[in-house]
Amino acid sequence: MPETSSQVIGSGSGARRRPAPESGSESRLVGEAITAAKRGDLEALHFLYVRFAADVARVVGGLVGDRRAAEKITGQVLADLSAVIEQYEPGQMQFSAWLLRSARKAALSQISAPGQRHAPPITGPGRQADRAAARLSP
């Protein structure tokens, strides 16, 4: 499994990291894993989990500011992946953008409802959510 580096965006306390663009071979591996995961392949789901867990945790952690809550939300987002991966449409956006947008939505939901015990399930893309995610994405 290829490793990717991250890039620092901004400076000072507002600096954040974003994943470096996927190489062609990694993009192909991710695409193959998505196709296999949609067929129920657990190894493919595990590959996607391992590949994107740190990115999801970083996004969620940056929004909720609490390590335990971030771990819980990250786990829920990734656990829900097997149930919602069918909703991902490769032609619409990159998988990482789709997954990170879902993670942002789950984290923001947790922030707005502090008594909530679990992150909400990931839902399919909506036009307003896509615009909002585009504004949040570097």
Secondary structure, DSSP 4 states (H G I P E B T S, - for coil): -----EEEESSGGG-EEEEPPPPHHHHHHHHHHHHHHHTT-HHHHHHHHHHHHHHHHHHHHHHH--HHHHHHHHHHHHHHHHHHGGG--TTTS-HHHHHHHHHHHHHHHHHH-TT--SPPPP----HHHHHHHHHH--
